[in-house]
Amino acid sequence: MSLVYTFPSLVEGLTLEVGMSPDAGANSTADDASGYAVSYSMGGLYAFYGSEEIGEDEFTGMGVKYSAQGFTVAYETLDDDSADAETTGLFGSYKIGNIEVGAETQETETAGTTTFDQSIVYVQYHLGSVDLYIEQSSEDVADEDRTN
């Protein structure tokens, strides 16, 4: 059983949530979990921060996104204390009419060493309910390079 509560908004655009999930009893291997998240949006700006504890493990994430005049940029980060890992992502796109072009990069460092690095560049053409999508991606997973 899980419980999530969203607080009433005192400030326009601000959202605060808390949640918990107790373990399932004496015969369960599941740990207690609890967390909170806060987000704020105003115009084209959106920002968030959240934290969750599952047993002894803690995860935190935060990010910001801004969109205006067809441009979108975003940055996010996730920390996993149990694995001593940090993932960061950066995204940018531009949309004009039915055409969108963008790029994204994700990187994970574990114990100070890059263990995953991915870059994506794409072009998308929107045709009503059908989209044409072309992507080129490159991945470096624990010193193994891949290009698609």
C-alpha positions in Angstrom: 0.0 0.0 0.0 1.3 3.5 -0.9 0.1 6.9 0.2 0.7 10.1 -1.8 -0.6 13.5 -0.6 -0.5 16.7 -2.7 -0.7 19.8 -0.6 -3.1 22.6 -1.6 -1.4 25.2 -3.7 -0.6 28.4 -1.8 1.4 29.9 -4.7 0.3 29.6 -8.3 2.4 27.1 -10.2 3.9 25.6 -7.0 3.2 21.9 -6.3 4.4 19.9 -3.2 3.8 16.2 -2.8 4.8 13.7 -0.1 4.5 10.0 -0.1 5.3 6.8 1.8 5.0 3.1 1.4 5.5 0.9 4.5 7.1 -2.5 4.1 4.6 -5.3 3.5 5.1 -7.0 6.9 7.4 -9.5 8.6 7.6 -11.9 5.7 8.4 -9.2 3.1 11.7 -8.3 1.6 10.4 -4.8 0.7 11.8 -1.8 2.6 9.9 1.2 3.8 9.9 4.0 1.3 9.2 7.7 1.7 9.8 10.8 -0.5 8.8 14.2 -1.5 8.7 16.3 -4.6 8.3 20.0 -5.3 7.8 21.6 -8.7 7.2 25.1 -10.0 6.0 26.3 -13.3 5.6 29.8 -14.6 5.2 30.7 -18.3 7.7 28.6 -20.2 9.8 27.8 -17.1 9.4 24.5 -15.2 11.7 23.4 -12.3 11.5 20.3 -10.0 13.3 18.7 -7.1 12.5 15.4 -5.5 14.0 13.0 -3.0 13.1 9.4 -2.1 14.5 7.0 0.5 14.0 3.2 0.1 15.4 1.4 3.2 19.0 2.8 3.5 19.1 4.0 -0.1 18.5 7.6 -1.1 17.7 9.0 -4.5 17.5 12.7 -5.4 16.7 14.4 -8.7 16.3 17.9 -9.9 15.9 19.7 -13.2 14.8 22.7 -15.1 13.2 23.3 -18.5 12.5 26.4 -20.4 10.5 26.7 -23.6 9.8 29.8 -25.7 9.3 30.7 -29.4 9.8 27.1 -30.6 13.0 26.6 -28.5 13.2 24.2 -25.6 16.2 23.6 -23.3 16.4 21.3 -20.3 18.9 20.1 -17.7 18.4 17.3 -15.2 20.4 15.4 -12.7 19.8 12.2 -10.6 21.9 11.1 -7.7 21.8 7.4 -6.5 23.6 7.3 -3.2 23.4 3.5 -2.9 25.4 3.0 -6.1 27.5 6.2 -5.7 26.1 7.2 -9.2 25.1 10.5 -10.7 23.3 10.9 -14.0 23.1 14.2 -15.8 21.2 15.1 -19.0 21.0 18.1 -21.3 18.4 18.6 -24.0 17.7 21.2 -26.7 15.3 21.4 -29.5 13.8 23.9 -32.0 10.4 23.5 -33.7 9.2 25.5 -36.7 6.0 24.5 -38.3 5.9 20.7 -38.6 9.6 20.2 -38.3 11.5 19.7 -35.1 15.3 19.3 -34.6 17.0 18.4 -31.4 19.9 17.0 -29.5 20.3 15.3 -26.1 23.1 14.0 -24.1 23.0 11.7 -21.0 26.0 10.8 -18.8 26.3 8.5 -15.8 29.3 8.6 -13.5 29.7 5.8 -10.9 32.3 6.3 -8.2 33.8 9.2 -10.3 34.2 7.1 -13.5 32.0 7.6 -16.5 30.1 4.4 -17.0 27.5 5.5 -19.6 27.6 8.3 -22.1 24.9 8.8 -24.8 24.4 11.5 -27.4 21.3 11.7 -29.7 20.6 14.1 -32.6 17.2 13.9 -34.3 14.9 15.4 -36.9 11.2 14.9 -36.7 8.5 15.8 -39.2 4.9 15.9 -37.9 2.2 14.8 -40.4 -0.9 15.0 -38.3 -1.3 11.7 -36.5 1.9 10.3 -38.1 5.5 11.4 -37.4 8.6 10.7 -39.4 11.6 10.5 -37.2 15.3 10.2 -38.0 17.9 9.8 -35.3 21.6 9.3 -34.9 22.8 8.1 -31.5 26.1 7.3 -30.0 26.7 5.4 -26.8 29.8 4.7 -24.7 29.0 2.0 -22.2 31.8 1.1 -19.8 34.4 1.8 -22.6 32.4 0.1 -25.3 31.5 2.5 -28.2 28.3 2.1 -30.2 26.9 4.3 -33.0 23.4 3.8 -34.4 
